[in-house]
Amino acid sequence: SRRYVELARRLSTRNKAPIPAELKKQFCKKCGEFLVEGKNAEWKQAGELVEIKCRGCGFSFKKGN
């Protein structure tokens, strides 16, 4: 899946077309893996924020609803 994320990012920069926000939030910003809840990512609800932790590299980030 890292390869497909890399290709999507490369195509978006080459064609000057942004990656949709829905898909962009599902990529790990550090290792580039596509995050799937329960398989390779942990999702925790903390108020209005959602904390997402990648199990592949351990990177965690927060996003708003």
N, CA, C and O atoms as a GROMACS GRO file, in nm:
protein
  260
    1SER      N    1   0.082  -0.119   0.000
    1SER     CA    2   0.000   0.000   0.000
    1SER      C    3   0.086   0.126   0.000
    1SER      O    4   0.044   0.232  -0.046
    2ARG      N    5   0.207   0.114   0.052
    2ARG     CA    6   0.296   0.232   0.051
    2ARG      C    7   0.326   0.277  -0.091
    2ARG      O    8   0.337   0.396  -0.119
    3ARG      N    9   0.339   0.182  -0.179
    3ARG     CA   10   0.368   0.212  -0.319
    3ARG      C   11   0.254   0.293  -0.382
    3ARG      O   12   0.278   0.390  -0.455
    4TYR      N   13   0.129   0.254  -0.353
    4TYR     CA   14   0.015   0.324  -0.409
    4TYR      C   15   0.002   0.465  -0.352
    4TYR      O   16  -0.038   0.558  -0.422
    5VAL      N   17   0.034   0.481  -0.226
    5VAL     CA   18   0.033   0.614  -0.166
    5VAL      C   19   0.140   0.701  -0.230
    5VAL      O   20   0.116   0.818  -0.261
    6GLU      N   21   0.256   0.643  -0.251
    6GLU     CA   22   0.365   0.716  -0.317
    6GLU      C   23   0.326   0.757  -0.459
    6GLU      O   24   0.352   0.870  -0.500
    7LEU      N   25   0.262   0.667  -0.533
    7LEU     CA   26   0.218   0.699  -0.668
    7LEU      C   27   0.111   0.809  -0.667
    7LEU      O   28   0.115   0.899  -0.751
    8ALA      N   29   0.018   0.802  -0.574
    8ALA     CA   30  -0.087   0.905  -0.566
    8ALA      C   31  -0.027   1.042  -0.536
    8ALA      O   32  -0.067   1.142  -0.596
    9ARG      N   33   0.069   1.047  -0.445
    9ARG     CA   34   0.133   1.175  -0.413
    9ARG      C   35   0.212   1.228  -0.532
    9ARG      O   36   0.208   1.348  -0.560
   10ARG      N   37   0.282   1.140  -0.601
   10ARG     CA   38   0.361   1.182  -0.716
   10ARG      C   39   0.271   1.234  -0.828
   10ARG      O   40   0.301   1.335  -0.891
   11LEU      N   41   0.160   1.163  -0.853
   11LEU     CA   42   0.066   1.208  -0.956
   11LEU      C   43   0.002   1.341  -0.921
   11LEU      O   44  -0.019   1.425  -1.008
   12SER      N   45  -0.031   1.360  -0.794
   12SER     CA   46  -0.095   1.485  -0.755
   12SER      C   47  -0.001   1.604  -0.769
   12SER      O   48  -0.044   1.713  -0.806
   13THR      N   49   0.127   1.583  -0.741
   13THR     CA   50   0.221   1.695  -0.757
   13THR      C   51   0.253   1.718  -0.904
   13THR      O   52   0.271   1.833  -0.946
   14ARG      N   53   0.262   1.613  -0.981
   14ARG     CA   54   0.293   1.627  -1.123
   14ARG      C   55   0.180   1.696  -1.198
   14ARG      O   56   0.205   1.780  -1.285
   15ASN      N   57   0.057   1.661  -1.166
   15ASN     CA   58  -0.059   1.717  -1.236
   15ASN      C   59  -0.120   1.838  -1.167
   15ASN      O   60  -0.220   1.892  -1.213
   16LYS      N   61  -0.060   1.880  -1.057
   16LYS     CA   62  -0.108   1.994  -0.979
   16LYS      C   63  -0.255   1.976  -0.940
   16LYS      O   64  -0.333   2.071  -0.942
   17ALA      N   65  -0.290   1.854  -0.904
   17ALA     CA   66  -0.426   1.822  -0.858
   17ALA      C   67  -0.414   1.771  -0.715
   17ALA      O   68  -0.342   1.674  -0.690
   18PRO      N   69  -0.482   1.834  -0.621
   18PRO     CA   70  -0.468   1.792  -0.482
   18PRO      C   71  -0.532   1.657  -0.455
   18PRO      O   72  -0.630   1.618  -0.520
   19ILE      N   73  -0.477   1.586  -0.359
   19ILE     CA   74  -0.537   1.461  -0.312
   19ILE      C   75  -0.659   1.500  -0.228
   19ILE      O   76  -0.649   1.589  -0.144
   20PRO      N   77  -0.773   1.435  -0.249
   20PRO     CA   78  -0.892   1.468  -0.170
   20PRO      C   79  -0.866   1.454  -0.020
   20PRO      O   80  -0.793   1.366   0.023
   21ALA      N   81  -0.927   1.542   0.058
   21ALA     CA   82  -0.904   1.544   0.203
   21ALA      C   83  -0.942   1.413   0.270
   21ALA      O   84  -0.878   1.372   0.366
   22GLU      N   85  -1.045   1.347   0.220
   22GLU     CA   86  -1.089   1.220   0.278
   22GLU      C   87  -0.978   1.116   0.268
   22GLU      O   88  -0.956   1.040   0.363
   23LEU      N   89  -0.908   1.111   0.156
   23LEU     CA   90  -0.799   1.014   0.138
   23LEU      C   91  -0.672   1.059   0.208
   23LEU      O   92  -0.597   0.977   0.261
   24LYS      N   93  -0.648   1.189   0.207
   24LYS     CA   94  -0.525   1.241   0.267
   24LYS      C   95  -0.517   1.212   0.416
   24LYS      O   96  -0.409   1.190   0.470
   25LYS      N   97  -0.633   1.211   0.484
   25LYS     CA   98  -0.637   1.184   0.627
   25LYS      C   99  -0.610   1.038   0.659
   25LYS      O  100  -0.583   1.004   0.774
   26GLN      N  101  -0.618   0.950   0.559
   26GLN     CA  102  -0.601   0.808   0.583
   26GLN      C  103  -0.459   0.760   0.554
   26GLN      O  104  -0.433   0.640   0.561
   27PHE      N  105  -0.368   0.850   0.521
   27PHE     CA  106  -0.228   0.814   0.500
   27PHE      C  107  -0.149   0.848   0.624
   27PHE      O  108  -0.174   0.950   0.688
   28CYS      N  109  -0.052   0.764   0.659
   28CYS     CA  110   0.041   0.799   0.766
   28CYS      C  111   0.137   0.904   0.710
   28CYS      O  112   0.194   0.885   0.603
   29LYS      N  113   0.154   1.012   0.782
   29LYS     CA  114   0.239   1.120   0.735
   29LYS      C  115   0.387   1.088   0.744
   29LYS      O  116   0.469   1.154   0.679
   30LYS      N  117   0.422   0.988   0.822
   30LYS     CA  118   0.563   0.954   0.839
   30LYS      C  119   0.608   0.842   0.745
   30LYS      O  120   0.705   0.858   0.670
   31CYS      N  121   0.537   0.728   0.748
   31CYS     CA  122   0.582   0.613   0.668
   31CYS      C  123   0.505   0.598   0.537
   31CYS      O  124   0.548   0.522   0.450
   32GLY      N  125   0.393   0.669   0.520
   32GLY     CA  126   0.319   0.666   0.396
   32GLY      C  127   0.227   0.547   0.380
   32GLY      O  128   0.183   0.518   0.268
   33GLU      N  129   0.196   0.477   0.487
   33GLU     CA  130   0.109   0.360   0.478
   33GLU      C  131  -0.037   0.403   0.483
   33GLU      O  132  -0.073   0.499   0.552
   34PHE      N  133  -0.122   0.330   0.409
   34PHE     CA  134  -0.265   0.355   0.412
   34PHE      C  135  -0.321   0.298   0.541
   34PHE      O  136  -0.304   0.178   0.568
   35LEU      N  137  -0.387   0.380   0.622
   35LEU     CA  138  -0.430   0.340   0.755
   35LEU      C  139  -0.570   0.280   0.753
   35LEU      O  140  -0.664   0.341   0.703
   36VAL      N  141  -0.582   0.160   0.808
   36VAL     CA  142  -0.710   0.091   0.820
   36VAL      C  143  -0.733   0.063   0.967
   36VAL      O  144  -0.652  -0.002   1.033
   37GLU      N  145  -0.845   0.112   1.019
   37GLU     CA  146  -0.875   0.095   1.161
   37GLU      C  147  -0.887  -0.053   1.196
   37GLU      O  148  -0.960  -0.128   1.132
   38GLY      N  149  -0.813  -0.093   1.299
   38GLY     CA  150  -0.817  -0.231   1.345
   38GLY      C  151  -0.710  -0.321   1.284
   38GLY      O  152  -0.676  -0.424   1.342
   39LYS      N  153  -0.658  -0.284   1.169
   39LYS     CA  154  -0.554  -0.366   1.106
   39LYS      C  155  -0.415  -0.309   1.131
   39LYS      O  156  -0.329  -0.378   1.186
   40ASN      N  157  -0.393  -0.186   1.092
   40ASN     CA  158  -0.261  -0.127   1.111
   40ASN      C  159  -0.268   0.012   1.174
   40ASN      O  160  -0.171   0.088   1.168
   41ALA      N  161  -0.382   0.045   1.235
   41ALA     CA  162  -0.396   0.176   1.298
   41ALA      C  163  -0.489   0.166   1.419
   41ALA      O  164  -0.582   0.086   1.422
   42GLU      N  165  -0.461   0.249   1.518
   42GLU     CA  166  -0.546   0.260   1.637
   42GLU      C  167  -0.611   0.398   1.635
   42GLU      O  168  -0.542   0.499   1.618
   43TRP      N  169  -0.740   0.403   1.653
   43TRP     CA  170  -0.815   0.527   1.654
   43TRP      C  171  -0.874   0.547   1.792
   43TRP      O  172  -0.943   0.458   1.843
   44LYS      N  173  -0.849   0.662   1.854
   44LYS     CA  174  -0.904   0.694   1.986
   44LYS      C  175  -0.979   0.825   1.978
   44LYS      O  176  -0.927   0.925   1.927
   45GLN      N  177  -1.101   0.826   2.029
   45GLN     CA  178  -1.182   0.947   2.033
   45GLN      C  179  -1.152   1.022   2.162
   45GLN      O  180  -1.163   0.965   2.270
   46ALA      N  181  -1.113   1.148   2.151
   46ALA     CA  182  -1.083   1.232   2.267
   46ALA      C  183  -1.157   1.364   2.250
   46ALA      O  184  -1.101   1.461   2.199
   47GLY      N  185  -1.281   1.368   2.294
   47GLY     CA  186  -1.361   1.489   2.276
   47GLY      C  187  -1.397   1.506   2.130
   47GLY      O  188  -1.456   1.417   2.068
   48GLU      N  189  -1.360   1.620   2.074
   48GLU     CA  190  -1.387   1.644   1.932
   48GLU      C  191  -1.273   1.597   1.843
   48GLU      O  192  -1.287   1.595   1.721
   49LEU      N  193  -1.161   1.561   1.902
   49LEU     CA  194  -1.046   1.516   1.825
   49LEU      C  195  -1.040   1.364   1.818
   49LEU      O  196  -1.086   1.294   1.908
   50VAL      N  197  -0.982   1.315   1.710
   50VAL     CA  198  -0.957   1.172   1.694
   50VAL      C  199  -0.806   1.156   1.685
   50VAL      O  200  -0.742   1.216   1.599
   51GLU      N  201  -0.750   1.074   1.773
   51GLU     CA  202  -0.606   1.047   1.769
   51GLU      C  203  -0.584   0.917   1.693
   51GLU      O  204  -0.642   0.814   1.726
   52ILE      N  205  -0.501   0.923   1.590
   52ILE     CA  206  -0.473   0.808   1.506
   52ILE      C  207  -0.327   0.770   1.524
   52ILE      O  208  -0.238   0.854   1.512
   53LYS      N  209  -0.303   0.643   1.553
   53LYS     CA  210  -0.166   0.594   1.572
   53LYS      C  211  -0.139   0.484   1.471
   53LYS      O  212  -0.213   0.386   1.462
   54CYS      N  213  -0.032   0.500   1.395
   54CYS     CA  214   0.010   0.401   1.297
   54CYS      C  215   0.085   0.290   1.371
   54CYS      O  216   0.179   0.317   1.446
   55ARG      N  217   0.045   0.168   1.349
   55ARG     CA  218   0.114   0.056   1.414
   55ARG      C  219   0.243   0.019   1.341
   55ARG      O  220   0.328  -0.049   1.398
   56GLY      N  221   0.258   0.063   1.218
   56GLY     CA  222   0.378   0.032   1.142
   56GLY      C  223   0.501   0.107   1.192
   56GLY      O  224   0.608   0.048   1.209
   57CYS      N  225   0.485   0.237   1.215
   57CYS     CA  226   0.601   0.318   1.255
   57CYS      C  227   0.584   0.381   1.393
   57CYS      O  228   0.681   0.432   1.448
   58GLY      N  229   0.463   0.377   1.449
   58GLY     CA  230   0.440   0.434   1.581
   58GLY      C  231   0.405   0.582   1.582
   58GLY      O  232   0.385   0.640   1.688
   59PHE      N  233   0.396   0.644   1.465
   59PHE     CA  234   0.364   0.786   1.455
   59PHE      C  235   0.217   0.807   1.488
   59PHE      O  236   0.131   0.731   1.443
   60SER      N  237   0.187   0.909   1.567
   60SER     CA  238   0.047   0.940   1.598
   60SER      C  239   0.019   1.086   1.565
   60SER      O  240   0.106   1.173   1.580
   61PHE      N  241  -0.103   1.111   1.521
   61PHE     CA  242  -0.144   1.247   1.490
   61PHE      C  243  -0.292   1.261   1.523
   61PHE      O  244  -0.363   1.162   1.538
   62LYS      N  245  -0.336   1.385   1.535
   62LYS     CA  246  -0.475   1.413   1.572
   62LYS      C  247  -0.543   1.485   1.457
   62LYS      O  248  -0.482   1.564   1.385
   63LYS      N  249  -0.671   1.456   1.441
   63LYS     CA  250  -0.750   1.527   1.342
   63LYS      C  251  -0.884   1.564   1.402
   63LYS      O  252  -0.933   1.494   1.491
   64GLY      N  253  -0.942   1.671   1.356
   64GLY     CA  254  -1.072   1.715   1.405
   64GLY      C  255  -1.183   1.651   1.326
   64GLY      O  256  -1.162   1.601   1.215
   65ASN      N  257  -1.302   1.653   1.384
   65ASN     CA  258  -1.416   1.593   1.314
   65ASN      C  259  -1.465   1.682   1.209
   65ASN      O  260  -1.561   1.649   1.139
   0.00000   0.00000   0.00000
